[in-house]
Amino acid sequence: MNVQRLCPVYKKWLQLNPLNARQHRLAMQAQTQQAHQQGKRERARELGYQTFEAAKVILNALQSTSSNKEKAIQEDVLAFGTMGMYLSSLLAQEQKKREAHAILQECQQQLIAILPLHATSPSICRLIASLQQTFEHIHLPECTNRLACETLH
């Protein structure tokens, strides 16, 4: 799961340019959805991983936590969480239950890690708590292929 799918230079650029990075993340999300809708599963999965990684980089970028940036931070948190759910769903559809579960766990861990940074912002804390609760209640679909299930367990 620790495979890096984004170029280190691009990751650094995302960290240093949060406004442009958010636009890139939105474009990547659209590309992921388009590939999925076109039935290009492998492409959608790879783009999903890249978008998830970009969302994580943006979420963890050092930013001012002033009240005028609260909406942007909320969008970053929501984008990270929803992209994690979407990627997990794509993986579950391909019977990659372990990878899907790992993505959900990574989301939970990241959100727990950033929670103290936003302790003075009740709305961000509530959003993180809501996402955490959602992750805890996501049930990945059971395997429909016996051979695939045996491989997982």
ABEGO torsion letter per residue (X at the ends): XABBABBAAAAAAAAABAAAAAAAAAAAAAAAAAAAAAGBAAAAAAAAAAAAAAAAAAAABBBBABAAAAAAAAAAAAAAAAAAAAAAAAAAAAGBAAAAAAAAAAAAAAAAAAAAAAAABAAAAAAAAAAAAAAAABBBBBBABAAAAAAAX
